[in-house]
Amino acid sequence: MSFTSEANQIFNRAIKDYHLTDDVNTPMKNPYTKDSIQYSLYTKCWIDTVQWHYEDIIRDPHIDPVEALALKRRIDRSNQDRTDLVEEIDSFFRQHFSNVKPLPEARLNTESPAWAVDRLSILALKIYHMQEQVDRTDAEPEHIARCKAKLNVLLEQQKDLSLAIDQLLEDIERGRIYMKVYRQMKMYNDPATNPILYNQK
């Protein structure tokens, strides 16, 4: 089984597990062994799934402003958790390929493997929720047809991105591409670099 075949299965499981309650406050029950790549992938998609629903809730035009601010804080924390998980997955790849010696002509990719996996997780969510729209019985046929066309594009995109990630991992393993990871430096979360925060001292 390819890496992305397993990853997509794990993403689908996380999404389905979340929707058993469909509640952003539901605690995650990760079924995989802690410190495994499977555990990280499941956690990553769980975070993405919860955040997807945060974003739905905060767009309610009738939301109470106080509740909206509290939810914005949760979204900020979720974004940081998401970034941390991407870096954790990249650390797995760096360790996994640590004995690979890049070829003299090895190239650098535009993004690390984990950031591509991040997009794959989001795609799984888009597919799940677009399928929900296709399956609606209370929507007009035109809406169903539009969503079906979008779903077909998303499925093709998932197939293409999965292939591209597997090819990237193969190229890294064969030394044709070398990994170079830059840690995300989100200044607005850091009280030492966000002027709104450090000027309050």
C-alpha positions as a printed Julia matrix, in Angstrom:
201×3 Matrix{Float64}:
   0.0    0.0     0.0
   1.34   3.44   -0.9
   1.79   6.12    1.73
  -1.11   8.19    0.41
  -3.44   5.18    0.15
  -2.98   4.6     3.86
  -3.16   8.33    4.63
  -6.45   8.73    2.77
  -7.91   5.75    4.64
  -6.85   7.29    7.96
  -8.27  10.69    6.97
 -11.6    9.12    6.03
 -11.7    7.29    9.35
 -11.03  10.48   11.32
 -13.73  12.36    9.42
 -16.29   9.59    9.91
 -15.4    9.25   13.59
 -15.92  12.98   14.11
 -19.31  12.89   12.41
 -20.56  10.21   14.79
 -21.34  13.14   17.09
 -20.73  16.1    14.73
 -19.83  18.21   17.75
 -16.71  20.4    17.93
 -16.43  19.65   21.65
 -16.14  15.88   21.19
 -12.8   14.61   22.55
 -10.61  12.85   20.0
 -10.2    9.09   20.5
  -7.26   8.24   18.28
  -7.28   4.5    17.51
  -3.64   4.33   16.45
  -0.46   3.75   18.44
   0.89   6.95   19.95
   4.1    8.27   18.34
   3.31   6.44   15.08
   2.86   8.25   11.77
  -0.68   6.86   11.67
  -1.43   8.53   15.0
  -0.12  11.85   13.67
  -2.13  11.59   10.45
  -5.35  10.82   12.34
  -4.74  13.71   14.77
  -3.96  16.04   11.88
  -7.23  15.27   10.09
  -9.21  15.42   13.34
  -7.89  18.95   13.93
  -8.76  19.9    10.35
 -12.26  18.45   10.72
 -13.0   20.29   13.95
 -11.67  23.51   12.45
 -13.84  23.02    9.36
 -16.87  23.1    11.65
 -15.51  26.04   13.66
 -15.42  27.94   10.38
 -19.03  26.95    9.64
 -20.2   28.11   13.06
 -18.42  31.46   13.04
 -20.07  32.36    9.72
 -23.51  32.29   11.33
 -24.73  35.9    10.8
 -26.66  35.68   14.09
 -23.79  34.46   16.25
 -23.37  36.28   19.55
 -20.28  38.56   19.33
 -18.89  37.27   22.62
 -19.27  33.68   21.42
 -17.69  34.65   18.09
 -14.63  36.08   19.83
 -14.25  32.95   21.96
 -14.56  30.83   18.83
 -11.95  32.96   17.04
  -9.55  32.18   19.89
 -10.27  28.47   19.42
  -9.62  28.79   15.68
  -6.29  30.49   16.41
  -5.26  27.65   18.74
  -6.42  25.12   16.19
  -4.31  26.76   13.49
  -1.26  26.54   15.72
  -1.99  22.87   16.49
  -2.36  22.21   12.76
   1.01  23.8    12.03
   2.64  21.86   14.86
   1.27  18.59   13.43
   2.6   19.4     9.96
   6.05  19.96   11.46
   5.72  16.71   13.42
   4.93  14.81   10.22
   7.89  16.44    8.45
  10.09  15.33   11.34
   8.92  11.78   10.69
   9.91  12.09    7.03
  13.3   13.6     7.89
  14.02  10.69   10.21
  12.67   8.16    7.71
  14.96   9.46    4.95
  17.9   10.35    7.21
  20.19   7.75    5.62
  19.49   8.84    2.05
  22.38  10.59    0.34
  21.09  13.09   -2.22
  22.47  12.78   -5.73
  24.77  15.59   -6.93
  21.99  16.81   -9.23
  19.27  16.52   -6.55
  16.63  19.24   -6.71
  14.67  21.07   -4.04
  10.89  20.78   -4.01
   8.62  23.81   -3.56
   7.09  22.39   -0.37
   7.9   19.74    2.18
   6.05  16.39    2.06
   4.0   17.22    5.16
   2.6   20.43    3.69
   1.45  18.42    0.69
  -0.11  15.91    3.1
  -1.84  18.87    4.79
  -3.55  19.65    1.48
  -4.51  16.0     1.09
  -6.23  16.05    4.48
  -8.22  19.15    3.52
  -9.18  17.51    0.23
 -10.62  14.52    2.1
 -12.79  16.96    4.06
 -13.94  18.76    0.92
 -14.88  15.44   -0.67
 -16.83  14.31    2.4
 -18.83  17.51    2.62
 -19.4   17.79   -1.13
 -20.72  14.22   -1.08
 -23.12  15.36    1.65
 -24.44  18.0    -0.74
 -24.8   15.47   -3.56
 -26.79  13.19   -1.24
 -29.23  15.88   -0.07
 -32.9   15.12   -0.62
 -34.08  18.66    0.15
 -32.08  20.45   -2.57
 -32.99  21.37   -6.15
 -31.7   19.13   -8.97
 -29.56  22.01  -10.27
 -27.78  22.23   -6.9
 -27.18  18.49   -6.87
 -25.81  18.59  -10.42
 -23.43  21.45   -9.6
 -22.16  19.69   -6.5
 -21.74  16.42   -8.39
 -19.56  18.19  -10.96
 -17.49  19.74   -8.18
 -17.2   16.37   -6.44
 -15.81  14.8    -9.61
 -13.15  17.52   -9.8
 -12.24  17.03   -6.13
 -11.9   13.26   -6.62
  -9.63  13.82   -9.61
  -7.61  16.33   -7.61
  -7.26  13.81   -4.77
  -6.04  11.16   -7.19
  -3.51  13.55   -8.75
  -2.25  14.94   -5.44
  -1.91  11.44   -4.0
   0.19  10.39   -6.99
   2.31  13.53   -6.77
   3.02  12.97   -3.05
   3.95   9.33   -3.61
   6.23  10.38   -6.46
   7.81  13.06   -4.25
   8.51  10.52   -1.51
   9.99   8.12   -4.06
  12.21  10.89   -5.44
  13.44  11.74   -1.93
  14.11   8.07   -1.2
  16.14   7.75   -4.43
  18.07  10.95   -3.76
  16.61  12.84   -6.7
  15.03  15.44   -4.41
  16.33  16.51   -1.03
  14.28  17.64    1.93
  14.74  21.07    3.38
  12.26  22.05    6.09
  11.66  25.57    7.34
   9.89  25.82   10.67
   6.83  28.05   10.53
   7.51  31.36   12.26
   4.06  32.7    13.02
   4.78  36.08   14.54
   1.24  36.9    15.63
   1.19  33.99   18.11
   4.45  35.05   19.75
   4.24  37.68   22.53
   7.82  38.66   21.69
   7.04  39.52   18.04
   3.39  40.66   18.02
   3.46  44.41   18.84
  -0.1   44.32   20.2
   1.07  41.81   22.79
   4.54  43.08   23.69
   3.41  46.72   23.92
   0.99  45.74   26.7
   3.85  44.86   29.06
